[in-house]
Amino acid sequence: MAFNIVDLVASQMTPDNIRAMASLLGESHDKVGSAVSGGTPAVLGSLISSLEHQSNKAAFERAINDTDDGILDDIAGALTGRGNSLVGIGQELLGGILGGKGLGSLARALAKFSGLSGESSNSLLGMLAPLLFGSLKRKARSDSMDIGGLIDLLRGQKHNVAAAIPSSLGRELSGTGLLQGVMDTGDKVAATAARTAAQAGDAAEEAASAGGSLLKKILPLILLLIAAFLIFQMLNRPSEPEVVTAPGGEMLASLNTEMEGMVSDTVDTLRSVNSPQSAQLAVENLSSVDRSLDNLLGLVDGMPPSQSSALAATATRLLPGLKSASASAREIPGVEPVIGSYLDSIESKLTRLSQR
């Protein structure tokens, strides 16, 4: 699978780590999760754009050298034990590259996108910075790259970064100059298409090797078709607002059916859990459902309410059954530590879908 810098950094943002961030900020898990998913590529994009200026390269090198990548070994523990100190360090490192004005603009845009307060958004960026710089530092070390090689790597990831930035957050940042050269319309469309195709290919391989249901195997194709429609819609967006008809009732019906299948699979998986050992066997299925819901959320973010309302209604209908099965599984001794974080993430994402 082709290297993707966003996936490298996002792999550190586990449900437990997001929960630790939310606790430190005093904000909801959903808002922090949304801010992290959008803020990670937005920070990467801002760094890539800033590195076009020679004066910022020295600050970037200092940030990499000064970051202790050991934090990646126990992120939740570090946030719990010295969170406020990490926030200050991260803000200083990031501000040294983006400048105080750039950091403030990024924090305000992230607050509007996620619903966090301005103070929480600013602090979250301070938390993300050491994780991001630490991930880059380890990547450079593992690939024996000097700082020039790392900068070249980042520049080569422009399309992947652009594709991962939610459209609404991209609009909030459009007038700041932070993403200049990263979020150009043509690059965004090409990046979204490339990323969706890559995800579809990866999902198809997983489904085929796992011998899953027919719906699981055709999900990548369904997602790819919906993404193609949204890209077409982006390229042909009218200058004046107009009512957009649903993008193929059959496609939306397929997504509704697939969502029902995901929740049904999750409930069936939870019913098979009766011990910590069986919970461990359920992790793979729950992780797969969690990733599929991520894909759905990404697609729904680009839909107008007239198109997303059917998916929201389905999610609303499915939530009670999922929560009931989840609550029953959690009551089994020893199960919560094994699959609790996956269930939190799945419930959170289905709730977000129901609110679209």
C-alpha positions in Angstrom: 0.0 0.0 0.0 1.3 3.5 -0.9 2.6 5.6 2.0 0.2 8.2 3.3 1.5 10.8 5.8 -2.0 11.5 7.2 -2.5 7.8 8.0 0.9 7.7 9.7 -0.1 10.5 12.1 -3.7 9.5 12.4 -2.7 6.1 13.6 -1.6 7.7 16.9 -5.1 9.2 17.4 -6.7 6.1 19.1 -10.0 6.3 21.0 -8.1 6.1 24.3 -5.8 9.0 23.3 -8.8 11.1 22.1 -10.5 10.4 25.4 -7.5 11.6 27.3 -7.5 14.8 25.2 -11.2 15.4 25.8 -10.7 14.9 29.6 -7.8 17.4 29.7 -9.8 20.0 27.7 -13.1 19.4 29.5 -14.8 18.9 26.1 -17.0 16.1 24.7 -15.4 13.1 23.1 -17.4 13.7 19.9 -16.2 17.3 19.5 -12.6 16.4 20.2 -12.7 13.5 17.8 -14.0 15.7 15.1 -11.4 18.3 15.8 -8.6 15.8 15.7 -9.8 14.2 12.4 -9.9 17.6 10.7 -7.1 19.2 12.6 -4.4 16.6 11.8 -4.4 17.1 8.0 -5.0 20.8 8.5 -1.9 21.2 10.5 0.1 19.0 8.1 -1.2 21.2 5.2 -0.3 24.4 7.0 3.2 23.0 7.5 3.6 22.0 3.9 2.5 25.4 2.8 4.8 27.2 5.2 7.8 25.2 4.1 7.7 26.9 0.7 9.3 29.8 2.6 13.0 29.3 3.3 12.8 31.1 6.6 10.5 28.5 8.0 12.7 25.5 7.3 15.1 26.2 10.2 12.1 26.5 12.6 10.7 23.2 11.3 14.1 21.5 11.8 14.2 22.8 15.4 10.7 21.5 16.0 11.7 18.1 14.8 14.9 18.0 16.8 13.3 19.4 20.0 10.4 16.9 20.0 10.7 13.9 22.3 9.2 11.1 20.1 9.1 8.9 23.2 5.7 10.5 23.9 4.3 8.2 21.1 4.9 5.1 23.3 2.3 6.3 25.9 0.3 9.3 24.6 -2.6 8.9 27.0 -0.2 8.7 29.9 1.8 11.7 28.8 -1.4 13.8 28.4 -2.6 12.7 31.8 0.7 13.3 33.6 2.0 16.4 31.9 -0.7 17.6 29.5 -0.5 21.3 30.2 3.2 21.3 29.8 2.9 19.5 26.5 0.3 22.0 25.3 2.6 24.9 25.9 5.5 23.1 24.2 3.4 22.2 21.2 2.0 25.7 20.8 5.5 27.1 20.9 6.8 24.7 18.3 3.9 25.2 16.0 3.8 29.0 16.5 7.5 29.1 15.6 6.7 27.9 12.1 3.2 29.3 11.4 3.6 32.5 13.5 1.2 33.7 16.1 -1.3 35.0 13.5 -1.2 31.7 11.6 -1.7 29.6 14.7 -4.6 31.8 15.8 -6.3 31.6 12.4 -5.9 27.8 12.5 -7.4 27.6 16.0 -10.4 29.8 15.1 -11.2 27.7 12.0 -10.9 24.5 13.9 -13.2 25.8 16.6 -15.9 26.8 14.1 -15.5 23.4 12.3 -15.7 21.2 15.5 -17.8 23.2 17.9 -14.9 23.5 20.4 -14.3 26.7 22.3 -11.6 28.9 21.0 -9.4 28.2 24.0 -9.9 24.4 23.7 -9.1 24.5 20.0 -5.9 26.4 20.6 -4.9 23.9 23.4 -5.8 21.0 21.1 -3.4 22.2 18.5 -0.7 22.3 21.2 -1.5 18.6 22.0 -1.4 17.6 18.3 1.9 19.3 17.5 4.2 16.9 19.6 2.4 13.9 18.2 2.8 15.1 14.7 6.4 16.2 15.0 7.2 13.0 16.9 5.6 10.8 14.1 7.7 12.7 11.5 10.8 12.3 13.5 10.4 8.6 13.8 9.6 8.3 10.1 12.8 10.2 9.2 14.8 8.0 11.5 13.4 4.8 10.2 14.0 5.8 6.6 17.4 7.4 7.3 16.3 10.8 6.0 17.9 14.1 6.8 15.7 17.2 7.3 15.8 18.0 3.5 14.5 14.5 2.8 11.7 14.9 5.3 10.7 18.2 3.8 10.6 16.6 0.3 8.5 13.7 1.7 6.0 16.2 3.1 5.8 18.1 -0.2 5.2 14.8 -2.0 2.2 14.2 0.3 0.3 17.3 -0.7 -2.5 15.4 -2.5 -3.1 13.0 0.4 -3.2 15.9 2.9 -5.6 17.9 0.7 -7.9 14.9 0.4 -8.1 14.4 4.1 -9.1 18.0 5.0 -12.9 18.1 5.5 -14.5 20.5 2.9 -16.1 22.6 5.6 -12.8 23.1 7.4 -11.1 23.9 4.1 -13.6 26.6 3.5 -13.0 28.1 7.0 -9.3 28.2 6.2 -9.6 29.4 2.6 -9.0 33.0 3.3 -6.1 32.6 5.7 -3.4 31.6 3.3 -2.4 28.7 5.6 -3.2 26.1 2.9 -1.9 28.0 -0.1 -0.7 25.6 -2.7 -2.3 22.6 -0.8 -6.0 23.2 -1.1 -6.2 24.3 -4.7 -9.5 23.1 -6.3 -7.9 20.9 -8.9 -5.5 19.3 -6.4 -8.4 18.7 -3.9 -10.5 16.9 -6.5 -7.6 14.8 -7.8 -6.6 14.0 -4.3 -10.0 13.0 -3.2 -10.4 10.7 -6.1 -7.0 9.1 -5.6 -7.5 8.6 -1.9 -11.0 7.2 -2.3 -9.8 4.8 -5.0 -6.9 3.7 -2.7 -9.2 3.1 0.2 -11.6 1.2 -2.0 -8.8 -1.1 -3.2 -7.6 -1.7 0.4 -11.1 -2.4 1.6 -11.7 -4.8 -1.3 -8.5 -6.8 -0.5 -9.6 -7.0 3.2 -13.1 -8.1 2.3 -11.9 -10.7 -0.1 -9.3 -12.2 2.3 -11.8 -12.2 5.1 -14.5 -13.9 3.0 -17.1 -11.4 4.2 -20.7 -10.8 3.1 -21.6 -9.6 -0.4 -22.4 -6.2 1.0 -19.0 -5.9 2.6 -17.3 -6.9 -0.6 -19.2 -4.3 -2.7 -19.0 -1.5 -0.2 -15.7 -0.1 -1.7 -17.4 0.1 -5.1 -20.5 1.8 -3.6 -18.3 4.4 -1.8 -16.2 5.0 -4.9 -19.4 5.7 -7.0 -20.7 8.1 -4.4 -17.3 9.8 -4.2 -17.3 10.1 -8.0 -20.7 11.8 -7.9 -19.5 14.3 -5.2 -16.4 15.1 -7.2 -18.5 15.8 -10.3 -20.8 17.9 -8.2 -17.8 19.9 -6.9 -16.5 20.6 -10.3 -19.9 21.7 -11.6 -21.0 23.7 -8.6 -23.2 26.7 -9.8 -22.3 30.2 -8.8 -25.8 30.7 -7.3 -27.2 28.3 -4.7 -29.7 25.8 -6.1 -31.5 22.7 -4.9 -29.6 19.6 -5.7 -31.5 16.4 -6.2 -30.4 13.2 -4.6 -27.4 11.6 -6.3 -29.0 8.4 -7.5 -31.6 7.0 -5.1 -30.2 3.6 -5.7 -26.7 4.6 -4.4 -28.2 6.2 -1.2 -30.4 3.1 -0.7 -27.3 1.0 -1.0 -25.5 3.1 1.6 -28.5 2.8 3.9 -28.5 -0.9 3.4 -24.8 -1.1 4.1 -25.2 0.9 7.3 -27.9 -1.5 8.4 -25.5 -4.3 7.6 -22.7 -2.8 9.6 -24.8 -2.3 12.7 -26.3 -5.8 12.3 -22.8 -7.3 12.1 -21.8 -5.3 15.2 -24.8 -6.5 17.2 -24.2 -10.1 16.1 -20.6 -9.8 17.0 -21.4 -8.5 20.5 -23.9 -11.3 21.1 -21.1 -13.7 20.6 -19.0 -12.1 23.3 -19.2 -13.8 26.7 -15.6 -13.5 28.0 -12.5 -11.4 27.6 -11.1 -14.0 25.2 -14.1 -13.9 22.9 -14.0 -10.1 23.1 -10.5 -10.2 21.8 -11.7 -12.2 18.8 -14.3 -9.5 18.2 -11.8 -6.7 17.9 -11.1 -7.3 14.1 -14.8 -7.1 13.2 -15.4 -4.0 15.4 -12.3 -2.3 13.9 -13.6 -3.0 10.4 -17.0 -1.5 11.2 -15.3 1.6 12.8 -13.3 2.2 9.6 -16.4 1.8 7.4 -18.3 4.3 9.4 -15.3 6.7 9.0 -15.7 6.4 5.2 -19.5 7.1 5.5 -18.9 10.2 7.6 -16.4 11.4 5.0 -19.0 11.1 2.3 -21.8 12.5 4.2 -19.7 15.6 5.1 -19.8 16.5 1.4 -23.6 16.0 1.0 -26.2 18.8 1.4 -29.0 18.1 3.9 -31.4 17.0 1.2 -29.1 14.0 0.5 -27.9 13.1 3.9 -31.3 13.1 5.7 -32.1 9.6 4.6 -28.8 8.3 6.1 -29.4 10.3 9.3 -32.9 8.7 9.7 -31.4 5.2 9.3 -28.7 6.0 11.8 -31.3 7.3 14.3 -33.3 4.1 13.9 -30.3 1.9 14.4 -28.8 3.6 17.4 -31.0 2.2 20.2 -30.3 -1.4 19.2 -26.6 -0.8 18.9 -26.4 0.9 22.3 -28.4 -1.9 23.9 -26.1 -4.6 22.6 -23.1 -2.5 23.6 -24.3 -2.0 27.1 -25.0 -5.8 27.5 -21.5 -6.7 26.3 -19.8 -4.1 28.6 -21.5 -5.7 31.6 -19.5 -8.9 31.1 -16.5 -9.0 33.5 -13.3 -8.2 31.7 -14.8 -7.2 28.4 -14.9 -3.4 28.7 -11.1 -3.0 28.7 -10.8 -5.1 25.5 -13.5 -3.6 23.3 -14.8 -0.5 25.1 -12.8 2.0 23.1 -14.0 0.4 19.8 -17.7 0.6 21.0 -17.3 4.2 22.1 -15.9 5.1 18.6 -18.7 3.2 16.8 -21.5 4.7 18.9 -20.0 8.2 18.5 -19.8 7.9 14.7 -23.3 6.5 14.3 -24.5 9.3 16.6 -22.8 11.9 14.3 -24.4 10.3 11.3 -27.8 10.6 12.9 -27.3 14.3 13.4 -26.4 15.1 9.8 
